Amino acid sequence: MIGKQGNGSKWHGWGPNRKKEKRGKVYCGKRDIAIPPGATIEELLNDRYMNYSEFALKMGFSEEVDVNRLIKGEIKIDEAMARRLQNILGGTYVFWQNLESNYREKLNRKI
């Protein structure tokens, strides 16, 4: 049954013009969801079996609370932090800065 869902309705795919509703607002696909760079950081920490304490120490944070705030998107990634992330988790500092700027841009669009 290609092209149909189990309920018999036709499935038209998730192309860029396919809209879905979420909490009373209409968003267009996953591109409009503001995902903090912390989601990527958390994935990479899990992949490396690195806990928050170890990561906080390597990042030069005073406590694990700062790691939680970074992961939630409450702390902005500046160039210095992006360079530390590059050294600890990989990727380039430009990659980390782009994640941050894209996240902040999407947050501002939703307001």
C-alpha positions in Angstrom: 0.0 0.0 0.0 2.4 2.6 -1.1 1.0 6.1 -0.8 -1.6 5.2 1.8 -1.7 5.2 5.6 -3.3 2.4 7.5 -6.5 4.3 8.0 -7.2 4.4 4.2 -6.5 8.1 3.7 -4.0 9.1 1.0 -0.6 10.1 2.3 0.9 13.1 0.5 4.4 13.1 2.1 6.1 15.6 4.3 7.3 18.0 1.6 8.1 21.6 2.5 4.5 22.7 1.7 3.0 20.1 3.9 1.6 21.8 7.0 0.9 20.3 10.4 -0.8 21.9 13.4 0.8 22.1 16.8 -0.7 23.8 19.8 -2.9 26.1 17.8 -0.1 27.4 15.6 0.6 26.1 12.1 4.2 25.2 11.4 5.6 24.0 8.1 7.5 20.8 8.7 10.5 20.2 11.1 12.4 23.2 9.7 10.5 25.6 11.9 11.1 23.9 15.1 13.7 25.7 17.2 16.1 23.0 18.5 18.8 24.3 20.9 22.4 23.4 20.1 22.3 21.6 23.5 20.3 18.7 21.9 23.4 18.1 19.7 25.7 18.5 22.7 23.7 16.0 24.7 23.7 13.5 21.9 27.5 13.8 21.5 28.0 13.5 25.3 25.9 10.3 25.2 27.9 8.9 22.3 31.2 9.6 24.2 29.8 8.3 27.5 30.8 11.6 29.0 28.7 12.8 32.1 27.8 16.4 32.8 30.5 16.7 35.6 33.3 15.7 33.2 31.9 17.9 30.5 31.6 20.9 32.9 35.2 20.4 34.0 36.5 20.3 30.4 34.4 23.3 29.4 35.6 25.3 32.4 32.1 25.6 33.9 31.9 26.1 37.6 29.1 23.6 38.1 26.8 21.1 36.3 24.0 23.7 36.4 25.7 25.5 33.6 25.8 22.4 31.5 22.0 22.0 32.1 21.4 25.6 31.1 23.6 25.2 28.0 21.7 22.1 26.9 18.3 23.8 27.4 19.5 26.8 25.3 19.6 29.3 28.2 23.3 30.0 27.6 24.3 31.4 24.3 27.3 29.9 22.5 29.8 32.6 21.8 33.0 32.2 19.8 35.1 31.2 22.8 32.6 28.6 23.8 32.3 27.3 20.2 36.1 26.8 20.1 36.0 24.8 23.4 33.1 22.7 22.0 35.2 22.1 18.9 38.1 20.8 21.0 36.0 18.7 23.3 33.2 17.3 21.1 34.5 17.9 17.5 33.0 19.8 14.6 34.3 23.2 13.8 33.7 26.3 15.8 31.7 27.7 12.8 29.4 24.6 13.0 28.6 25.4 16.7 28.1 29.1 15.9 25.8 28.2 13.1 23.7 25.9 15.3 23.4 28.8 17.8 22.5 31.5 15.3 19.9 29.2 13.6 18.4 28.4 17.0 18.1 32.1 18.0 16.8 33.1 14.6 14.0 30.5 14.8 13.2 31.6 18.4 12.8 35.2 17.2 10.6 34.2 14.3 8.1 32.5 16.6 7.7 35.5 18.9 
